[in-house]
Amino acid sequence: MANRPVFISTQKNGLFFKQKNIDFEWFPGMATSQKQKSVNSLHESADSKGIRNILEVSTKSEEVLGNQLSAFNLSVSSPKGNSFPLEVAFQGSKVFQNGGPYYDLYKKNPSEVKKDERISKDYVIIHFNFEGEVWESEPKTAFYDWLYINAVNQKLKEDNTNLFNKILDYDAFTDIEFNPKKSLNCQARSCAVFVSLAKKNLLNIALESR
């Protein structure tokens, strides 16, 4: 058995997501098919607890939208007008006590970036520097959420296929690759925040400034 969070959008004032931790059967193995079995198990367990309309947000998602919403596939525009995969922008903007930002990472693909020893989780992040735009490290998820929500909003504006607009059809989000014991930022949580903001008609206000 395993336990993972499901992030749920909410209409409640002052809240932008709810988190429910769900026990489910885990299918070990690195193969995509095994990950998808775990996703289906997680969603079935969540459904049994009354959580409906769930989208897996990762490269392991069986839904095209969920796959495209992965930080590995979702692009974000920089202050200087450049465009990078969101994961690349986030990792390359980290400033540690011992170095950074490492802008050369912007030119690499997400898989390469994740393996770069300079951004080890053992190093302490002091802030982020996104092509000259500095973000403090507190609140801890603010910079990541900002990047993610801006990226999704841009996709909605550019989307001719109506694919990304379907995010509003979902009420809850998961990321089978996210382990809260090992990581802090989560694309599924950012999706729940995005939907909550959109349904409260607060999205434009939220994006006016940090």
Helices and strands as residue ranges (DSSP letters): E 2-8, E 18-24, H 32-48, E 54-56, H 64-68, E 75-77, E 83-85, H 86-92, E 94-96, G 103-107, H 110-114, G 117-119, E 125-130, E 133-136, H 142-158, G 164-169, E 172-174, H 187-199, H 203-206
